[in-house]
Amino acid sequence: MDSELAVTLADMAAEDRRIRNQAMAQSNAFVLQLDSATASELRRVDARNASRLQVILSRHGWPGRSLVADQGFHDAWLIVQHTDLQRRA
């Protein structure tokens, strides 16, 4: 198992959750309206995570359970859902 990679994925997923929680705090059940700073940060986090995940994929392939354990696998899946990487597969 690559524990350093698992920590990297955990950090990326935590940042993903943080900005999405911030965005949801600004919205209501019907409309997601973000202020420009939050919208900009959301795009920045997604772009950074997509770039970092692309490097991980090119070096290791999909970070499966044998490489990063269950949590790392789930963290990678969370990240990919918020990028255009899923459309490239």
WOJOVEN-V428460 format. One record per pair of residues at least 6 apart in sequence whose C-alpha atoms are under 6 Angstrom apart, sorted by the first residue. I is the first residue (numbers start at 1). J is the second residue. Records with the same first field share a line. If there is no record, write none. Layout:
I->J + J
This chain:
1->67 + 68
2->67 + 68
6->68 + 72
9->72 + 75
10->75
13->75
27->33
50->83
64->73
65->73
